[in-house]
Amino acid sequence: MEERTIRKTSRERLSELVSTLREDILTGKRAVGEYLPSEKTFAAQFFLSNQSVRKGLEVLVAEGLIEKIPRVGTKVVGPPDGAFVTVKLGFHSSVTGEADLHRLLAIFQKENPHIRVQAVPTSSNNYGYISEYLSSGLLDVVMMNFKNFQECAENGDEGLLEPMERNPELYAFLSDAFQVEGRQLVQPFIFSPLILCYNREHFQAANLSEPDSSWQWKDLIEYSSKLAIPNERLGFHCDLYSSNRWPLLLLQTGKKFERHEDGRLKLAGTPMMDALRYCGEMKHSIPSLSEGITTGESELLLAKGKASMIMTSYFYLNYLLGERLSFDVAPVPHFGTPMTMLLNTGLAVNRQSNVKDAAVKLVEFLTSTKAQLFVRQHTYSLPARKSAAEWVGEEKRYLPSRFSLFRETIPGFRYFTDLAISARELSEINQELKMYWAGLETEEALCAQIEERLTLSTT
């Protein structure tokens, strides 16, 4: 027995015995009808007392995997019908890379061989699919971002989700976002603020100081011009017109959307319209800003040296994994008061699931110290568990020197709901803005369209 096994606690060694035997039986390594070694043999192998081994075997007897025959021995009788439980997990396809999800699921299944996880890709941009999958029982666990959850609540669908115990080990500001009337309906999994990412060598070659928390948008525009090289590289690249990007500038005004007395959004002559106009003006100041760029395009340009700065998230930093690039991160620019937009992704259990216990077990694993540390050590995403996100140790990949800056920027984290709009309104405003920023709609027409179409949601 290896020394590291001896150092494990008695409970850990007992759990290892039970898990090993269970997996051996379920996978056929120990055939039906085979007799197990004696309790004394297991006690010596796992450094346990005979009494502890007996307790462990009773667990497998209760699961129907083994049978104790008096004065003969312990015989393998499983796996019985229904020994394998299948949990259907709806996940955002991007999280495959953002959290190395498939490797995490492989670890879970090795530790829980009686549970099989069927991963089902779902759209993070269309809550309708998630709602349909939940109500029809096609998913047992579903991944939800903050916008998905808001749409769920707005549609009155929170009854589809199983309330869970609040986990005090997860960042409170993440858990708070997934509550309705004090009920924890989603457990946070990974998160990220919007950040600035840049090529350090470009700044050094141009003899420019690197970005810091004092940067305002005018500084970014100025530095972008100095770093750009015609026909060779862009100073700054970003899909500012994504609904996960443009609300940032509105949030940084510190204002909220105003409304008419009847609940309709009011846009003309408000600080919100000023901020939206500024977004359009930035397009002319920084021509590389564009609508609808491909996911990961900014990161690819940065990796190839074709862009000096990008606005991104810790999630999208994973596109830079393995790239030979000296990059670092900084807070996003602002208008005088540091502030950034927060992206939050969690896991919910279908209240009508037929395998609810196994579904809860999967969520508990993905938010456990082991899984969350795996995310921190193998990706650039931020795990929701505080101790894992702030872990310090030997890194397995290149880590930007300012990686932990998120800790200092937490007070400036904001959600789009801080603008006093609903998820539905955000989506509809986004569609109108694309027309406006593309020059296909005047400011007057934009205001009229939004004020006519959108009213305060009462759902």
Helices and strands as residue ranges (DSSP letters): H 3-6, H 10-26, H 39-46, H 50-62, E 66-69, E 73-76, E 85-92, H 95-98, H 101-111, E 115-122, H 127-135, E 141-145, H 146-154, G 158-160, H 172-176, E 179-180, E 183-184, E 187-199, H 200-205, H 217-227, E 234-237, H 247-251, E 258-259, E 265-266, H 271-285, H 297-303, E 307-313, G 316-320, E 327-331, E 340-349, H 356-366, H 369-378, E 382-383, H 386-389, G 403-405, H 406-409, G 410-412, E 413-414, G 416-419, H 423-437, H 443-453
